[in-house]
Amino acid sequence: MKRKVVILTDCIDVAFNEIRGAIFQNASNDEFEIEPVVKVDSYNIENVNFLVKLVAEIYPEGTVICVIVNPLKIRTERIVGRTKKKNLIFEGTNTGAFDWLIKDFGCSELYELFDPGFVPFGGKYVHAPAVGKLLSGKKLSELGNIFPLEKVRKVDMEESCILHIDNFGNLKLNHKLKEHNEGDFLEVFINNKKMTMKYAKRMMALDDGEIIIYPGSSFGLTEIGIVRGNFAETFGVQYGDKIKIKESIK
């Protein structure tokens, strides 16, 4: 099996093809495959953190995870490292995108890429070439200087914050539900607006249009959705909205 390269980015028009092309240009072999783009929210680093962890859990050992997104006002360090668990390579800007990954997978080596200074579209001209060189067999230490692990930016994720909104409009939250009986009703506050939701383990077993809260498929984290509907669109929910779950049965 060829080595996998996963790119997480908000560059999803022709810019993604430019990133791919720059990787191919800088790689001296074709013993790798670039996976379909993983779209991240442009301004929500909690979403990026979650998706990096999700990819790391499911992809095989040795996968290269490249993150090209920067919602910060400042221009931060460009870093590349290797995890202890699964020997994954991660590369991207030091925005906090790798906080959850490093906490759970550890870090065996970490470097800051040699700084060419500011260049427009660093994803194409800095990050992608670095990935191509790594795929060609270059050592991480040949791409930059040692970077202190304690300087990797952290992300303080609030309880029940929205980590991801999928294409069905389901919300994945930084929360794990207690065990409840099928059909119990729980109160959930979204931006202080109270809603009543039915607890169930299988969404599609309920009637169309019912609002459901359930233990989801990603690390057992709580999800909220509408059966055969789109919760986020229906209620105008977006990243950054405040959610509080009252687990006492209504």
KESE-893025 format. One record per residue (C-alpha): residue number from 1; residue in one letter; x, y, z. Coordinates in nm, 3 decimals, decimal comma, padded with zeros to 5 digits. Each point is the difference from the previous one (the first is absolute). Example, Ala and Ser with C-alpha at 12.3 -4.5 7.8 and 13.67 -1.06 7.14 Angstrom:
<resi:1	resn:A	px:01,230	py:-00,450	pz:00,780>
<resi:2	resn:S	px:00,137	py:00,344	pz:-00,066>
This chain:
<resi:1	resn:M	px:00,000	py:00,000	pz:00,000>
<resi:2	resn:K	px:00,128	py:00,344	pz:-00,094>
<resi:3	resn:R	px:00,061	py:00,255	pz:00,273>
<resi:4	resn:K	px:-00,297	py:00,225	pz:00,067>
<resi:5	resn:V	px:00,006	py:00,380	pz:00,001>
<resi:6	resn:V	px:-00,300	py:00,178	pz:00,153>
<resi:7	resn:I	px:-00,039	py:00,375	pz:-00,052>
<resi:8	resn:L	px:-00,232	py:00,190	pz:00,234>
<resi:9	resn:T	px:-00,068	py:00,348	pz:-00,133>
<resi:10	resn:D	px:-00,249	py:00,272	pz:-00,078>
<resi:11	resn:C	px:00,156	py:00,032	pz:-00,347>
<resi:12	resn:I	px:-00,256	py:-00,201	pz:-00,190>
<resi:13	resn:D	px:-00,011	py:00,161	pz:-00,346>
<resi:14	resn:V	px:00,287	py:-00,021	pz:-00,248>
<resi:15	resn:A	px:00,232	py:00,085	pz:00,292>
<resi:16	resn:F	px:-00,029	py:-00,361	pz:00,117>
<resi:17	resn:N	px:00,126	py:-00,117	pz:-00,339>
<resi:18	resn:E	px:00,288	py:00,246	pz:00,027>
<resi:19	resn:I	px:00,093	py:-00,151	pz:00,336>
<resi:20	resn:R	px:-00,016	py:-00,351	pz:-00,146>
<resi:21	resn:G	px:00,205	py:00,107	pz:-00,300>
<resi:22	resn:A	px:00,268	py:00,156	pz:00,221>
<resi:23	resn:I	px:00,029	py:-00,325	pz:00,196>
<resi:24	resn:F	px:00,044	py:-00,199	pz:-00,322>
<resi:25	resn:Q	px:00,256	py:00,253	pz:-00,127>
<resi:26	resn:N	px:00,215	py:-00,043	pz:00,310>
<resi:27	resn:A	px:-00,029	py:-00,378	pz:00,034>
<resi:28	resn:S	px:00,254	py:-00,224	pz:-00,169>
<resi:29	resn:N	px:-00,222	py:-00,309	pz:00,000>
<resi:30	resn:D	px:-00,364	py:-00,095	pz:-00,041>
<resi:31	resn:E	px:-00,024	py:-00,237	pz:00,294>
<resi:32	resn:F	px:-00,275	py:00,197	pz:00,165>
<resi:33	resn:E	px:-00,363	py:00,096	pz:-00,051>
<resi:34	resn:I	px:-00,159	py:00,335	pz:00,078>
<resi:35	resn:E	px:-00,345	py:-00,054	pz:00,147>
<resi:36	resn:P	px:-00,308	py:00,215	pz:-00,078>
<resi:37	resn:V	px:00,005	py:00,335	pz:00,179>
<resi:38	resn:V	px:-00,122	py:00,018	pz:00,359>
<resi:39	resn:K	px:-00,176	py:00,335	pz:00,017>
<resi:40	resn:V	px:00,043	py:00,188	pz:00,327>
<resi:41	resn:D	px:-00,178	py:00,309	pz:00,124>
<resi:42	resn:S	px:00,210	py:00,304	pz:-00,086>
<resi:43	resn:Y	px:-00,032	py:00,168	pz:00,339>
<resi:44	resn:N	px:-00,063	py:-00,275	pz:00,253>
<resi:45	resn:I	px:00,313	py:-00,166	pz:00,136>
<resi:46	resn:E	px:-00,208	py:-00,240	pz:00,214>
<resi:47	resn:N	px:-00,138	py:-00,145	pz:-00,324>
<resi:48	resn:V	px:00,353	py:-00,038	pz:-00,140>
<resi:49	resn:N	px:00,119	py:-00,167	pz:00,321>
<resi:50	resn:F	px:-00,285	py:-00,249	pz:-00,011>
<resi:51	resn:L	px:00,048	py:-00,090	pz:-00,366>
<resi:52	resn:V	px:00,375	py:-00,050	pz:00,041>
<resi:53	resn:K	px:-00,071	py:-00,243	pz:00,285>
<resi:54	resn:L	px:-00,272	py:-00,174	pz:-00,203>
<resi:55	resn:V	px:00,237	py:-00,051	pz:-00,294>
<resi:56	resn:A	px:00,282	py:-00,117	pz:00,227>
<resi:57	resn:E	px:-00,219	py:-00,267	pz:00,157>
<resi:58	resn:I	px:-00,120	py:-00,157	pz:-00,326>
<resi:59	resn:Y	px:00,298	py:00,028	pz:-00,237>
<resi:60	resn:P	px:00,287	py:-00,251	pz:-00,005>
<resi:61	resn:E	px:00,339	py:00,029	pz:00,163>
<resi:62	resn:G	px:00,238	py:00,238	pz:-00,176>
<resi:63	resn:T	px:-00,272	py:00,222	pz:-00,147>
<resi:64	resn:V	px:00,098	py:00,362	pz:-00,066>
<resi:65	resn:I	px:-00,253	py:00,252	pz:00,136>
<resi:66	resn:C	px:00,038	py:00,348	pz:-00,147>
<resi:67	resn:V	px:-00,209	py:00,287	pz:00,137>
<resi:68	resn:I	px:-00,028	py:00,318	pz:-00,205>
<resi:69	resn:V	px:-00,220	py:00,256	pz:00,178>
<resi:70	resn:N	px:00,078	py:00,296	pz:00,222>
<resi:71	resn:P	px:-00,280	py:00,199	pz:00,166>
<resi:72	resn:L	px:00,246	py:00,197	pz:00,215>
<resi:73	resn:K	px:00,091	py:00,364	pz:-00,056>
<resi:74	resn:I	px:00,367	py:-00,072	pz:00,060>
<resi:75	resn:R	px:00,231	py:-00,198	pz:-00,228>
<resi:76	resn:T	px:00,102	py:-00,300	pz:00,208>
<resi:77	resn:E	px:00,272	py:-00,262	pz:-00,025>
<resi:78	resn:R	px:-00,022	py:-00,272	pz:-00,265>
<resi:79	resn:I	px:00,066	py:-00,332	pz:00,172>
<resi:80	resn:V	px:00,050	py:-00,364	pz:-00,088>
<resi:81	resn:G	px:00,008	py:-00,292	pz:00,241>
<resi:82	resn:R	px:-00,043	py:-00,370	pz:00,055>
<resi:83	resn:T	px:-00,237	py:-00,172	pz:00,244>
<resi:84	resn:K	px:00,108	py:-00,278	pz:00,233>
<resi:85	resn:K	px:-00,318	py:-00,196	pz:-00,067>
<resi:86	resn:K	px:-00,040	py:-00,119	pz:-00,361>
<resi:87	resn:N	px:00,309	py:00,191	pz:-00,121>
<resi:88	resn:L	px:-00,212	py:00,267	pz:-00,168>
<resi:89	resn:I	px:00,158	py:00,308	pz:-00,155>
<resi:90	resn:F	px:-00,183	py:00,328	pz:00,063>
<resi:91	resn:E	px:00,082	py:00,324	pz:-00,176>
<resi:92	resn:G	px:-00,161	py:00,342	pz:00,007>
<resi:93	resn:T	px:-00,015	py:00,338	pz:00,168>
<resi:94	resn:N	px:00,021	py:00,017	pz:00,377>
<resi:95	resn:T	px:-00,358	py:00,114	pz:00,058>
<resi:96	resn:G	px:-00,107	py:-00,262	pz:00,256>
<resi:97	resn:A	px:-00,104	py:-00,244	pz:-00,272>
<resi:98	resn:F	px:00,218	py:-00,276	pz:00,145>
<resi:99	resn:D	px:-00,083	py:00,041	pz:00,369>
<resi:100	resn:W	px:-00,242	py:-00,294	pz:00,033>
<resi:101	resn:L	px:00,215	py:-00,217	pz:-00,227>
<resi:102	resn:I	px:00,313	py:00,048	pz:00,210>
<resi:103	resn:K	px:-00,187	py:-00,050	pz:00,328>
<resi:104	resn:D	px:-00,131	py:-00,340	pz:-00,112>
<resi:105	resn:F	px:00,274	py:-00,121	pz:-00,235>
<resi:106	resn:G	px:00,310	py:00,155	pz:00,155>
<resi:107	resn:C	px:00,286	py:00,163	pz:-00,189>
<resi:108	resn:S	px:00,339	py:-00,159	pz:-00,063>
<resi:109	resn:E	px:00,157	py:00,286	pz:-00,198>
<resi:110	resn:L	px:-00,099	py:00,353	pz:-00,095>
<resi:111	resn:Y	px:00,156	py:00,270	pz:-00,221>
<resi:112	resn:E	px:-00,074	py:00,348	pz:-00,127>
<resi:113	resn:L	px:00,041	py:00,023	pz:-00,376>
<resi:114	resn:F	px:00,277	py:00,229	pz:-00,121>
<resi:115	resn:D	px:-00,174	py:00,336	pz:-00,039>
<resi:116	resn:P	px:00,000	py:00,148	pz:-00,352>
<resi:117	resn:G	px:-00,188	py:00,300	pz:00,135>
<resi:118	resn:F	px:-00,350	py:00,095	pz:-00,102>
<resi:119	resn:V	px:-00,117	py:-00,134	pz:-00,333>
<resi:120	resn:P	px:-00,356	py:00,019	pz:-00,135>
<resi:121	resn:F	px:-00,166	py:-00,343	pz:00,009>
<resi:122	resn:G	px:00,242	py:-00,176	pz:00,231>
<resi:123	resn:G	px:-00,199	py:-00,319	pz:-00,048>
<resi:124	resn:K	px:00,127	py:-00,022	pz:-00,357>
<resi:125	resn:Y	px:00,347	py:00,149	pz:00,040>
<resi:126	resn:V	px:00,108	py:-00,119	pz:00,346>
<resi:127	resn:H	px:-00,217	py:-00,280	pz:00,144>
<resi:128	resn:A	px:-00,054	py:-00,208	pz:-00,315>
<resi:129	resn:P	px:00,370	py:-00,001	pz:-00,097>
<resi:130	resn:A	px:00,091	py:-00,110	pz:00,353>
<resi:131	resn:V	px:-00,245	py:-00,291	pz:-00,029>
<resi:132	resn:G	px:00,141	py:-00,093	pz:-00,340>
<resi:133	resn:K	px:00,353	py:-00,008	pz:00,138>
<resi:134	resn:L	px:-00,108	py:-00,217	pz:00,293>
<resi:135	resn:L	px:-00,162	py:-00,244	pz:-00,240>
<resi:136	resn:S	px:00,330	py:-00,009	pz:-00,191>
<resi:137	resn:G	px:00,178	py:-00,128	pz:00,308>
<resi:138	resn:K	px:00,136	py:00,317	pz:00,157>
<resi:139	resn:K	px:00,026	py:-00,008	pz:00,379>
<resi:140	resn:L	px:-00,208	py:00,240	pz:00,202>
<resi:141	resn:S	px:00,321	py:00,145	pz:00,143>
<resi:142	resn:E	px:00,111	py:00,101	pz:-00,351>
<resi:143	resn:L	px:-00,300	py:00,229	pz:-00,039>
<resi:144	resn:G	px:00,044	py:00,223	pz:00,303>
<resi:145	resn:N	px:00,120	py:00,064	pz:00,352>
<resi:146	resn:I	px:-00,110	py:-00,178	pz:00,318>
<resi:147	resn:F	px:-00,319	py:00,154	pz:00,135>
<resi:148	resn:P	px:-00,090	py:-00,023	pz:00,373>
<resi:149	resn:L	px:-00,305	py:-00,215	pz:00,061>
<resi:150	resn:E	px:-00,129	py:00,241	pz:00,265>
<resi:151	resn:K	px:-00,030	py:00,271	pz:-00,268>
<resi:152	resn:V	px:-00,261	py:-00,194	pz:-00,196>
<resi:153	resn:R	px:-00,316	py:00,206	pz:00,034>
<resi:154	resn:K	px:-00,280	py:-00,140	pz:00,215>
<resi:155	resn:V	px:-00,373	py:00,015	pz:-00,061>
<resi:156	resn:D	px:-00,226	py:00,047	pz:00,301>
<resi:157	resn:M	px:-00,316	py:-00,173	pz:-00,116>
<resi:158	resn:E	px:-00,308	py:00,084	pz:00,203>
<resi:159	resn:E	px:-00,231	py:-00,272	pz:00,124>
<resi:160	resn:S	px:-00,263	py:-00,075	pz:-00,266>
<resi:161	resn:C	px:00,156	py:00,230	pz:-00,259>
<resi:162	resn:I	px:-00,073	py:-00,090	pz:-00,363>
<resi:163	resn:L	px:00,291	py:-00,199	pz:-00,139>
<resi:164	resn:H	px:-00,151	py:-00,079	pz:-00,337>
<resi:165	resn:I	px:-00,313	py:00,056	pz:-00,208>
<resi:166	resn:D	px:-00,034	py:-00,275	pz:-00,259>
<resi:167	resn:N	px:-00,169	py:00,020	pz:-00,339>
<resi:168	resn:F	px:-00,327	py:-00,126	pz:00,152>
<resi:169	resn:G	px:00,001	py:00,295	pz:00,241>
<resi:170	resn:N	px:00,073	py:-00,223	pz:00,300>
<resi:171	resn:L	px:00,201	py:00,157	pz:00,280>
<resi:172	resn:K	px:00,293	py:-00,182	pz:00,161>
<resi:173	resn:L	px:00,068	py:00,139	pz:00,346>
<resi:174	resn:N	px:00,283	py:-00,005	pz:00,252>
<resi:175	resn:H	px:-00,219	py:-00,197	pz:00,240>
<resi:176	resn:K	px:-00,079	py:-00,360	pz:00,094>
<resi:177	resn:L	px:-00,356	py:-00,087	pz:00,099>
<resi:178	resn:K	px:-00,089	py:-00,197	pz:00,307>
<resi:179	resn:E	px:-00,197	py:-00,321	pz:-00,054>
<resi:180	resn:H	px:-00,371	py:00,067	pz:-00,048>
<resi:181	resn:N	px:-00,302	py:-00,207	pz:-00,096>
<resi:182	resn:E	px:-00,117	py:00,002	pz:-00,359>
<resi:183	resn:G	px:-00,261	py:00,271	pz:-00,042>
<resi:184	resn:D	px:00,105	py:00,213	pz:00,298>
<resi:185	resn:F	px:-00,024	py:00,374	pz:-00,064>
<resi:186	resn:L	px:00,294	py:00,228	pz:00,085>
<resi:187	resn:E	px:00,015	py:00,378	pz:00,010>
<resi:188	resn:V	px:00,265	py:00,167	pz:-00,212>
<resi:189	resn:F	px:00,072	py:00,373	pz:-00,002>
<resi:190	resn:I	px:00,139	py:00,150	pz:-00,321>
<resi:191	resn:N	px:00,102	py:00,364	pz:00,049>
<resi:192	resn:N	px:-00,225	py:-00,009	pz:00,310>
<resi:193	resn:K	px:-00,301	py:-00,114	pz:-00,203>
<resi:194	resn:K	px:-00,151	py:-00,316	pz:00,150>
<resi:195	resn:M	px:-00,078	py:-00,300	pz:-00,219>
<resi:196	resn:T	px:-00,131	py:-00,346	pz:00,089>
<resi:197	resn:M	px:00,166	py:-00,295	pz:-00,170>
<resi:198	resn:K	px:-00,067	py:-00,373	pz:00,002>
<resi:199	resn:Y	px:00,280	py:-00,233	pz:00,107>
<resi:200	resn:A	px:00,058	py:-00,303	pz:-00,221>
<resi:201	resn:K	px:00,291	py:-00,212	pz:-00,117>
<resi:202	resn:R	px:-00,115	py:-00,040	pz:-00,362>
<resi:203	resn:M	px:-00,112	py:00,317	pz:-00,174>
<resi:204	resn:M	px:-00,177	py:-00,157	pz:-00,298>
<resi:205	resn:A	px:-00,230	py:-00,206	pz:00,222>
<resi:206	resn:L	px:-00,189	py:00,317	pz:00,096>
<resi:207	resn:D	px:-00,263	py:00,187	pz:-00,198>
<resi:208	resn:D	px:00,087	py:00,256	pz:-00,266>
<resi:209	resn:G	px:00,056	py:00,346	pz:00,142>
<resi:210	resn:E	px:00,064	py:-00,109	pz:00,359>
<resi:211	resn:I	px:00,285	py:00,175	pz:00,177>
<resi:212	resn:I	px:00,240	py:-00,254	pz:00,145>
<resi:213	resn:I	px:00,298	py:00,002	pz:00,234>
<resi:214	resn:Y	px:00,217	py:-00,311	pz:-00,003>
<resi:215	resn:P	px:00,346	py:-00,147	pz:00,062>
<resi:216	resn:G	px:00,166	py:00,039	pz:-00,339>
<resi:217	resn:S	px:00,251	py:-00,185	pz:-00,213>
<resi:218	resn:S	px:00,305	py:00,214	pz:00,081>
<resi:219	resn:F	px:00,164	py:-00,104	pz:00,327>
<resi:220	resn:G	px:-00,347	py:-00,034	pz:00,155>
<resi:221	resn:L	px:-00,047	py:00,377	pz:-00,003>
<resi:222	resn:T	px:-00,351	py:00,140	pz:00,017>
<resi:223	resn:E	px:-00,182	py:00,082	pz:-00,322>
<resi:224	resn:I	px:-00,317	py:00,198	pz:-00,067>
<resi:225	resn:G	px:-00,207	py:-00,023	pz:-00,317>
<resi:226	resn:I	px:-00,338	py:-00,017	pz:-00,168>
<resi:227	resn:V	px:-00,122	py:-00,332	pz:-00,137>
<resi:228	resn:R	px:00,016	py:00,029	pz:-00,380>
<resi:229	resn:G	px:00,049	py:00,374	pz:00,035>
<resi:230	resn:N	px:00,276	py:00,257	pz:00,049>
<resi:231	resn:F	px:00,029	py:00,131	pz:00,356>
<resi:232	resn:A	px:00,263	py:00,268	pz:-00,064>
<resi:233	resn:E	px:-00,190	py:00,150	pz:-00,294>
<resi:234	resn:T	px:-00,342	py:-00,024	pz:00,165>
<resi:235	resn:F	px:00,108	py:00,182	pz:00,316>
<resi:236	resn:G	px:00,281	py:00,215	pz:-00,140>
<resi:237	resn:V	px:00,265	py:-00,163	pz:00,220>
<resi:238	resn:Q	px:00,364	py:00,076	pz:-00,076>
<resi:239	resn:Y	px:00,347	py:-00,039	pz:00,147>
<resi:240	resn:G	px:00,046	py:00,208	pz:00,312>
<resi:241	resn:D	px:-00,360	py:-00,033	pz:00,118>
<resi:242	resn:K	px:-00,032	py:-00,076	pz:00,370>
<resi:243	resn:I	px:-00,156	py:-00,335	pz:00,092>
<resi:244	resn:K	px:-00,088	py:-00,134	pz:00,344>
<resi:245	resn:I	px:-00,149	py:-00,343	pz:00,061>
<resi:246	resn:K	px:-00,219	py:-00,067	pz:00,304>
<resi:247	resn:E	px:00,015	py:-00,375	pz:00,048>
<resi:248	resn:S	px:-00,274	py:-00,027	pz:00,258>
<resi:249	resn:I	px:-00,301	py:-00,164	pz:-00,162>
<resi:250	resn:K	px:-00,284	py:00,233	pz:-00,090>
